[in-house]
Amino acid sequence: MAWIKKTWTAAEADNWSKEDVIAWILSPLTYVLTALSVAFMLLLRWYGFVLLAADIVLLVVLFRVIDPKLKAISEDYEHKQKKYLEDIEKIARWEA
């Protein structure tokens, strides 16, 4: 999947991109396929298992598309939270 960007900065990841649109389309599709495949598998229909296989493939694609952006944003928030907690600790100890 060379057309999917793998490395993001926090500022880039915060803006909408084609990866977000892909995730926006695949996410509800995987939810619907999951529900349909479970229903058909409970009825022991062969196409329930086919739908489940297609659903698993789409879930892997969805994860590969959106995970790099989520990691970049998460790392930025963790850094901000650490700085904030250090500032709060300084204020609590009257060091500021």
C-alpha positions as CSV (number, residue, x, y, z in Angstrom):
1,M,0.0,0.0,0.0
2,A,2.4,2.6,-1.2
3,W,-0.3,5.1,-1.7
4,I,-0.9,5.3,2.0
5,K,1.3,7.7,4.0
6,K,3.1,5.9,6.8
7,T,4.8,8.7,8.7
8,W,3.0,11.7,10.1
9,T,3.8,14.7,12.2
10,A,1.2,15.7,14.8
11,A,0.3,18.9,12.8
12,E,-0.1,16.9,9.6
13,A,-2.2,14.2,11.3
14,D,-4.5,16.7,12.7
15,N,-5.7,17.8,9.3
16,W,-8.1,15.8,7.0
17,S,-6.5,13.8,4.3
18,K,-7.4,11.0,1.9
19,E,-6.6,8.5,4.6
20,D,-9.4,9.9,6.8
21,V,-11.8,9.7,3.9
22,I,-10.8,6.0,3.3
23,A,-11.3,5.3,7.1
24,W,-14.6,7.2,7.0
25,I,-15.8,4.9,4.2
26,L,-14.4,1.6,5.5
27,S,-15.4,2.0,9.1
28,P,-19.2,1.8,8.7
29,L,-18.8,-0.8,6.0
30,T,-16.9,-3.1,8.4
31,Y,-19.6,-2.6,11.0
32,V,-22.3,-3.6,8.6
33,L,-20.3,-6.6,7.3
34,T,-19.7,-7.8,10.8
35,A,-23.4,-7.7,11.7
36,L,-24.4,-9.4,8.5
37,S,-21.7,-12.0,8.6
38,V,-22.5,-12.9,12.2
39,A,-26.2,-13.1,11.4
40,F,-25.7,-15.3,8.4
41,M,-23.1,-17.5,10.2
42,L,-25.7,-18.1,13.0
43,L,-28.1,-19.3,10.3
44,L,-25.2,-21.5,8.9
45,R,-25.2,-19.8,5.5
46,W,-22.0,-20.2,3.5
47,Y,-22.0,-16.6,2.4
48,G,-21.8,-15.5,6.1
49,F,-18.3,-17.0,6.2
50,V,-17.4,-15.3,2.9
51,L,-18.7,-11.9,4.3
52,L,-16.6,-12.5,7.4
53,A,-13.5,-13.1,5.4
54,A,-14.1,-9.9,3.4
55,D,-14.8,-8.1,6.7
56,I,-11.4,-9.2,8.1
57,V,-9.6,-8.0,5.0
58,L,-11.3,-4.6,5.2
59,L,-10.5,-4.3,8.9
60,V,-6.8,-5.0,8.2
61,V,-6.9,-2.3,5.5
62,L,-8.7,0.1,7.8
63,F,-6.1,-0.5,10.6
64,R,-3.2,0.0,8.2
65,V,-4.6,3.2,6.9
66,I,-5.6,5.0,10.1
67,D,-3.2,3.7,12.7
68,P,-0.1,5.8,11.7
69,K,-2.2,9.0,12.1
70,L,-3.6,7.9,15.4
71,K,-0.1,7.1,16.7
72,A,1.3,10.5,15.7
73,I,-1.6,12.4,17.4
74,S,-1.4,10.1,20.5
75,E,2.4,10.7,20.9
76,D,1.8,14.5,20.7
77,Y,-0.9,14.4,23.3
78,E,1.3,12.2,25.6
79,H,4.1,14.8,25.3
80,K,1.7,17.7,26.1
81,Q,0.2,15.7,29.0
82,K,3.7,15.0,30.5
83,K,4.6,18.7,30.3
84,Y,1.3,19.7,31.8
85,L,1.7,17.3,34.7
86,E,5.3,18.6,35.3
87,D,3.9,22.1,35.4
88,I,1.2,21.1,37.8
89,E,3.7,19.4,40.1
90,K,5.9,22.6,40.1
91,I,2.9,24.7,41.1
92,A,1.9,22.3,43.8
93,R,5.4,22.4,45.3
94,W,5.4,26.2,45.0
95,E,8.4,26.1,42.7
96,A,7.0,28.4,40.0
